[in-house]
């Protein structure tokens, strides 16, 4: 049997650390078409002779980068993961700042005006009238 040489590149998904080897000339058979009672199933736009193509980006978790060198792919996977960790940390820090500002803005309302005792007092005064 012949020794086959494959051209491969390395795929790194966004925000992931796994480096996947993809062989570009390792052809695999296509999956067969879907059939219903022996007839091929097709969408209506495929039946009228003018198929409509809609292009859209895949979801963020399915985005990936391709590299020809495995070492470079590993470096980029590490750099991407560290950048994503930094982004998540900054999101948390911004969230804490926003929460702190909200507490400062609404301190009087939360700690004075809207105490359970104040609410009961108001409810009792409404019942007396």
Residue frames as a rotation matrix with the C-alpha (Angstrom) as fourth column:
UNK 1
0.585 0.811 0.000 0.00
0.811 -0.585 0.000 0.00
0.000 0.000 -1.000 0.00
UNK 2
-0.041 -0.601 0.798 1.29
0.543 -0.684 -0.487 3.46
0.839 0.413 0.354 -0.88
UNK 3
-0.345 -0.127 -0.930 2.36
0.876 -0.399 -0.270 5.84
-0.337 -0.908 0.249 1.81
UNK 4
0.332 0.582 0.743 0.10
0.781 -0.611 0.129 8.85
0.528 0.538 -0.657 1.34
UNK 5
-0.800 -0.520 -0.300 1.30
0.600 -0.693 -0.400 12.32
0.000 -0.500 0.866 2.13
UNK 6
0.302 0.953 0.000 -1.37
0.940 -0.298 0.164 14.63
0.156 -0.050 -0.986 3.40
UNK 7
-0.604 -0.319 0.731 -1.39
0.211 -0.948 -0.239 18.38
0.769 0.010 0.639 3.31
UNK 8
0.146 0.677 -0.721 -2.59
0.929 0.156 0.334 19.48
0.339 -0.719 -0.607 6.70
UNK 9
-0.383 -0.189 0.904 -3.29
-0.147 -0.954 -0.261 22.65
0.912 -0.233 0.338 8.55
UNK 10
-0.700 0.042 -0.713 -4.08
0.679 0.348 -0.647 23.24
0.221 -0.937 -0.272 12.17
UNK 11
-0.038 0.829 0.558 -7.38
0.174 -0.545 0.820 24.64
0.984 0.129 -0.124 13.35
UNK 12
-0.864 -0.150 -0.480 -7.80
0.500 -0.147 -0.853 26.60
0.057 -0.978 0.202 16.57
UNK 13
0.116 0.973 0.200 -11.33
0.788 -0.212 0.577 27.51
0.604 0.091 -0.792 17.60
UNK 14
-0.183 -0.115 0.976 -11.88
-0.202 -0.967 -0.152 30.96
0.962 -0.225 0.154 19.06
UNK 15
0.150 0.137 0.979 -11.48
-0.947 -0.264 0.182 31.04
0.283 -0.955 0.091 22.87
UNK 16
0.987 0.153 0.056 -10.25
-0.163 0.951 0.263 27.42
-0.012 -0.268 0.963 22.89
UNK 17
0.229 -0.961 0.155 -6.88
-0.828 -0.109 0.550 25.81
-0.512 -0.254 -0.821 23.59
UNK 18
0.293 -0.069 0.954 -7.27
0.210 0.978 0.006 22.65
-0.933 0.199 0.301 21.51
UNK 19
-0.264 -0.434 -0.861 -5.24
-0.833 -0.347 0.430 22.46
-0.486 0.831 -0.270 18.28
UNK 20
0.461 0.535 0.708 -6.95
-0.051 0.812 -0.581 20.20
-0.886 0.232 0.402 15.73
UNK 21
-0.710 -0.697 -0.101 -5.10
-0.208 0.071 0.975 18.75
-0.673 0.714 -0.196 12.74
UNK 22
0.518 0.855 -0.040 -7.14
-0.220 0.087 -0.972 18.96
-0.827 0.512 0.233 9.54
UNK 23
-0.556 -0.673 0.487 -5.91
0.287 0.395 0.873 17.05
-0.780 0.626 -0.026 6.50
UNK 24
-0.141 0.534 -0.834 -6.96
-0.606 -0.713 -0.354 18.90
-0.783 0.455 0.424 3.41
UNK 25
-0.238 0.069 -0.969 -6.55
-0.925 0.289 0.248 16.10
0.298 0.955 -0.005 0.86
UNK 26
-0.985 0.067 0.160 -7.90
-0.004 0.911 -0.412 13.30
-0.173 -0.406 -0.897 3.02
UNK 27
-0.557 0.809 -0.186 -11.16
-0.720 -0.359 0.594 13.03
0.414 0.465 0.783 1.12
UNK 28
-0.846 0.404 0.349 -14.07
0.025 0.682 -0.731 11.40
-0.533 -0.609 -0.587 2.85
UNK 29
-0.681 0.639 0.357 -17.29
0.613 0.230 0.756 10.35
0.401 0.734 -0.549 1.16
UNK 30
-0.749 0.499 0.437 -20.12
-0.530 -0.846 0.057 12.85
0.398 -0.189 0.898 1.35
UNK 31
-0.709 0.621 0.333 -23.14
0.008 0.481 -0.877 12.02
-0.705 -0.619 -0.346 3.39
UNK 32
-0.768 0.456 0.450 -25.95
0.609 0.300 0.734 10.87
0.200 0.838 -0.508 1.22
UNK 33
-0.704 0.584 0.404 -29.02
-0.446 -0.807 0.388 12.99
0.553 0.093 0.828 0.63
UNK 34
-0.768 0.521 0.373 -32.02
-0.234 0.314 -0.920 12.56
-0.596 -0.794 -0.119 2.89
UNK 35
-0.798 0.527 -0.292 -34.91
-0.161 0.282 0.946 10.61
0.581 0.802 -0.140 1.48
UNK 36
-0.545 0.736 0.401 -38.55
-0.566 0.029 -0.824 10.28
-0.618 -0.676 0.401 2.44
UNK 37
0.397 0.703 0.589 -40.33
-0.104 0.673 -0.733 7.21
-0.912 0.230 0.341 1.06
UNK 38
0.148 -0.451 0.880 -37.71
0.824 0.549 0.143 6.83
-0.547 0.704 0.452 -1.65
UNK 39
0.616 0.101 0.782 -37.92
0.616 -0.680 -0.397 10.44
0.492 0.726 -0.481 -2.85
UNK 40
-0.509 -0.853 -0.114 -35.23
0.761 -0.385 -0.522 13.03
0.401 -0.353 0.845 -2.13
UNK 41
0.488 0.621 -0.613 -36.27
0.837 -0.531 0.129 15.66
-0.246 -0.576 -0.780 0.37
UNK 42
-0.580 -0.638 0.506 -35.65
0.746 -0.666 0.016 19.22
0.327 0.387 0.862 -0.86
UNK 43
-0.459 0.382 -0.802 -36.65
0.398 -0.719 -0.570 22.67
-0.795 -0.581 0.177 0.27
UNK 44
0.565 0.794 0.225 -39.18
0.571 -0.180 -0.801 24.60
-0.595 0.581 -0.555 -1.89
UNK 45
0.628 -0.345 -0.698 -36.56
-0.532 -0.844 -0.061 27.09
-0.568 0.410 -0.714 -3.12
UNK 46
-0.525 -0.823 0.215 -34.48
-0.417 0.469 0.779 24.18
-0.742 0.319 -0.589 -4.39
UNK 47
-0.181 0.550 0.816 -37.41
0.586 0.726 -0.359 22.88
-0.790 0.413 -0.454 -6.41
UNK 48
0.748 0.621 -0.235 -38.09
0.208 -0.555 -0.805 25.96
-0.630 0.554 -0.544 -8.56
UNK 49
0.616 -0.543 0.571 -34.69
0.760 0.218 -0.613 25.89
0.208 0.811 0.546 -10.26
UNK 50
0.165 -0.581 0.797 -33.26
-0.023 -0.810 -0.586 29.04
0.986 0.079 -0.147 -8.69
UNK 51
0.310 -0.063 -0.949 -31.77
0.879 0.399 0.261 28.14
0.362 -0.915 0.179 -5.33
UNK 52
0.689 -0.074 0.721 -31.39
-0.232 -0.965 0.123 31.04
0.687 -0.252 -0.682 -2.96
UNK 53
0.016 -0.774 -0.633 -28.17
0.748 0.429 -0.507 31.16
0.664 -0.465 0.586 -1.00
UNK 54
0.878 0.199 0.436 -28.01
-0.145 -0.756 0.638 32.93
0.457 -0.624 -0.635 2.30
UNK 55
-0.055 -0.964 -0.260 -24.59
0.430 0.212 -0.877 33.66
0.901 -0.161 0.403 3.68
UNK 56
0.793 0.233 0.563 -24.11
-0.381 -0.532 0.756 34.20
0.476 -0.814 -0.333 7.36
UNK 57
-0.310 -0.935 0.172 -21.29
-0.689 0.097 -0.718 33.91
0.655 -0.342 -0.674 9.82
UNK 58
-0.003 0.275 -0.961 -21.30
0.431 0.868 0.247 30.91
0.902 -0.414 -0.122 12.12
UNK 59
0.943 0.333 0.016 -21.87
0.111 -0.359 0.927 31.47
0.315 -0.872 -0.375 15.84
UNK 60
0.521 -0.773 0.361 -18.92
-0.797 -0.592 -0.118 32.86
0.305 -0.227 -0.925 17.79
UNK 61
0.299 -0.417 0.858 -18.05
-0.608 0.609 0.509 29.50
-0.735 -0.674 -0.072 19.38
UNK 62
0.665 -0.028 0.746 -17.70
0.454 0.809 -0.374 27.92
-0.593 0.587 0.551 15.89
UNK 63
0.895 -0.431 -0.114 -15.29
-0.393 -0.644 -0.657 30.54
0.210 0.633 -0.745 14.54
UNK 64
0.675 -0.718 0.169 -11.75
0.453 0.584 0.674 29.27
-0.582 -0.378 0.720 14.06
UNK 65
0.514 -0.650 -0.559 -8.34
-0.794 -0.607 -0.025 30.23
-0.324 0.457 -0.828 12.75
UNK 66
0.959 -0.216 0.182 -6.22
0.267 0.904 -0.333 28.03
-0.093 0.368 0.925 10.51
UNK 67
0.449 -0.885 -0.124 -2.42
-0.770 -0.454 0.448 27.78
-0.452 -0.106 -0.885 10.63
UNK 68
0.671 -0.279 -0.686 0.09
-0.431 0.606 -0.669 25.84
0.603 0.745 0.286 8.53
UNK 69
-0.421 -0.890 -0.177 2.52
-0.212 0.286 -0.934 25.38
0.882 -0.355 -0.309 11.41
UNK 70
0.340 0.590 -0.732 1.52
0.538 0.517 0.666 23.45
0.771 -0.620 -0.142 14.54
UNK 71
-0.429 -0.564 -0.706 3.88
0.903 -0.246 -0.352 25.40
0.025 -0.788 0.615 16.81
UNK 72
-0.948 0.132 0.290 2.37
-0.077 -0.978 0.195 28.69
0.309 0.162 0.937 15.61
UNK 73
-0.045 0.991 -0.128 -1.12
-0.082 0.124 0.989 27.28
0.996 0.055 0.076 16.14
UNK 74
0.157 0.043 -0.987 -0.21
0.882 0.444 0.159 26.31
0.445 -0.895 0.032 19.70
UNK 75
-0.811 -0.504 -0.296 1.22
0.582 -0.744 -0.328 29.79
-0.055 -0.439 0.897 20.40
UNK 76
-0.755 0.577 0.310 -1.87
-0.311 -0.732 0.606 31.48
0.577 0.362 0.732 18.97
UNK 77
0.147 0.815 -0.561 -4.19
0.326 0.495 0.805 29.17
0.934 -0.301 -0.192 20.94
UNK 78
-0.170 -0.300 -0.939 -2.39
0.982 0.022 -0.185 30.12
0.076 -0.954 0.291 24.16
UNK 79
-0.974 -0.227 -0.028 -2.39
0.228 -0.973 -0.028 33.84
-0.021 -0.033 0.999 23.32
UNK 80
-0.468 0.872 0.145 -6.08
-0.218 -0.273 0.937 33.72
0.856 0.407 0.318 22.40
UNK 81
0.216 0.535 -0.817 -7.02
0.666 0.532 0.524 31.91
0.714 -0.657 -0.241 25.60
UNK 82
-0.462 -0.460 -0.759 -5.06
0.873 -0.386 -0.298 34.37
-0.156 -0.800 0.580 27.74
UNK 83
-0.959 0.168 0.230 -6.65
-0.076 -0.930 0.361 37.32
0.274 0.328 0.904 25.93
UNK 84
-0.098 0.983 -0.158 -10.11
0.025 0.161 0.987 35.82
0.995 0.092 -0.041 26.52
UNK 85
0.063 0.043 -0.997 -9.33
0.952 0.298 0.073 35.33
0.301 -0.953 -0.022 30.22
UNK 86
-0.843 -0.434 -0.318 -8.22
0.505 -0.842 -0.189 38.97
-0.186 -0.320 0.929 30.40
UNK 87
-0.701 0.661 0.269 -11.42
-0.210 -0.551 0.808 40.05
0.682 0.510 0.525 28.67
UNK 88
0.186 0.797 -0.575 -13.56
0.454 0.449 0.770 38.10
0.871 -0.404 -0.278 31.15
UNK 89
-0.266 -0.355 -0.896 -11.64
0.962 -0.150 -0.226 39.62
-0.054 -0.923 0.382 34.08
UNK 90
-0.995 -0.098 0.027 -12.19
0.101 -0.990 0.100 43.14
0.017 0.102 0.995 32.73
UNK 91
-0.308 0.951 0.034 -15.89
-0.043 -0.049 0.998 42.36
0.950 0.306 0.056 32.26
UNK 92
0.200 0.334 -0.921 -16.07
0.857 0.396 0.330 41.33
0.475 -0.856 -0.207 35.92
UNK 93
-0.643 -0.517 -0.565 -14.22
0.728 -0.641 -0.241 44.48
-0.238 -0.567 0.789 37.01
UNK 94
-0.879 0.389 0.276 -16.60
-0.169 -0.795 0.583 46.65
0.446 0.465 0.764 34.98
UNK 95
0.017 0.926 -0.378 -19.55
0.270 0.360 0.893 44.79
0.963 -0.117 -0.244 36.48
UNK 96
-0.059 -0.114 -0.992 -18.26
0.995 0.074 -0.068 45.40
0.081 -0.991 0.109 40.00
UNK 97
-0.943 -0.298 -0.150 -17.78
0.305 -0.952 -0.023 49.12
-0.136 -0.067 0.988 39.23
UNK 98
-0.573 0.801 0.174 -21.31
-0.189 -0.336 0.923 49.31
0.798 0.496 0.344 37.83
UNK 99
0.182 0.624 -0.760 -22.74
0.641 0.511 0.573 47.52
0.746 -0.591 -0.307 40.87
UNK 100
-0.424 -0.427 -0.799 -20.83
0.891 -0.358 -0.281 49.79
-0.166 -0.831 0.531 43.26
UNK 101
-0.987 0.078 0.137 -22.08
-0.032 -0.950 0.310 52.89
0.155 0.302 0.941 41.42
UNK 102
-0.207 0.972 -0.110 -25.67
0.046 0.122 0.992 51.59
0.977 0.201 -0.070 41.54
UNK 103
0.113 0.204 -0.972 -25.40
0.926 0.332 0.178 50.98
0.359 -0.921 -0.152 45.29
UNK 104
-0.757 -0.444 -0.480 -24.04
0.592 -0.777 -0.213 54.50
-0.278 -0.445 0.851 45.81
UNK 105
-0.859 0.457 0.232 -26.75
-0.174 -0.686 0.706 56.07
0.482 0.566 0.669 43.66
UNK 106
0.092 0.980 -0.176 -29.56
-0.224 0.192 0.956 54.20
0.970 -0.049 0.237 45.43
UNK 107
-0.760 -0.472 -0.447 -28.13
0.307 0.344 -0.887 54.05
0.573 -0.811 -0.117 48.96
UNK 108
-0.852 0.456 0.257 -30.78
-0.507 -0.596 -0.622 56.30
-0.130 -0.661 0.739 50.48
UNK 109
0.008 0.916 -0.401 -33.62
-0.915 0.168 0.366 54.48
0.403 0.364 0.840 48.77
UNK 110
0.084 -0.021 -0.996 -32.41
-0.052 0.998 -0.025 51.03
0.995 0.054 0.082 49.76
UNK 111
-0.571 -0.480 -0.666 -31.27
0.578 0.341 -0.741 51.77
0.583 -0.808 0.083 53.31
UNK 112
-0.957 0.249 -0.146 -33.76
-0.059 -0.663 -0.746 54.43
-0.283 -0.706 0.649 54.44
UNK 113
-0.454 0.834 -0.314 -36.86
-0.885 -0.462 0.055 54.80
-0.099 0.303 0.948 52.29
UNK 114
0.165 0.548 -0.820 -37.49
-0.716 0.639 0.283 51.16
0.679 0.540 0.498 51.38
UNK 115
-0.898 -0.402 0.177 -36.83
-0.400 0.580 -0.710 49.45
0.182 -0.708 -0.682 54.70
UNK 116
-0.528 0.722 -0.446 -39.46
0.502 0.689 0.522 46.92
0.685 0.052 -0.727 55.70
UNK 117
-0.445 0.350 -0.824 -40.31
0.800 -0.259 -0.541 49.03
-0.404 -0.900 -0.165 58.76
UNK 118
-0.780 0.135 -0.611 -40.90
-0.268 -0.954 0.131 52.09
-0.566 0.266 0.781 56.56
UNK 119
-0.792 0.508 -0.339 -43.08
-0.235 0.259 0.937 50.06
0.563 0.822 -0.086 54.17
UNK 120
-0.415 0.648 -0.639 -45.16
0.827 0.561 0.032 48.67
0.379 -0.515 -0.769 57.07
UNK 121
-0.578 0.146 -0.803 -45.46
0.466 -0.749 -0.472 52.16
-0.670 -0.647 0.364 58.55
UNK 122
-0.854 0.257 -0.452 -46.71
-0.499 -0.650 0.573 53.52
-0.147 0.715 0.683 55.22
UNK 123
-0.654 0.628 -0.420 -49.12
0.148 0.652 0.744 50.60
0.741 0.424 -0.520 54.79
UNK 124
-0.413 0.485 -0.771 -50.52
0.909 0.168 -0.381 51.14
-0.055 -0.858 -0.510 58.31
UNK 125
-0.688 0.157 -0.709 -50.95
0.033 -0.969 -0.246 54.86
-0.725 -0.192 0.661 57.68
UNK 126
-0.835 0.416 -0.360 -52.85
-0.449 -0.136 0.883 54.07
0.318 0.899 0.300 54.44
UNK 127
-0.519 0.654 -0.551 -55.16
0.557 0.748 0.362 51.67
0.648 -0.119 -0.752 56.30
UNK 128
-0.558 0.286 -0.779 -55.99
0.696 -0.351 -0.627 54.28
-0.452 -0.892 -0.003 58.95
UNK 129
-0.833 0.202 -0.516 -57.23
-0.332 -0.927 0.172 56.83
-0.443 0.315 0.839 56.42
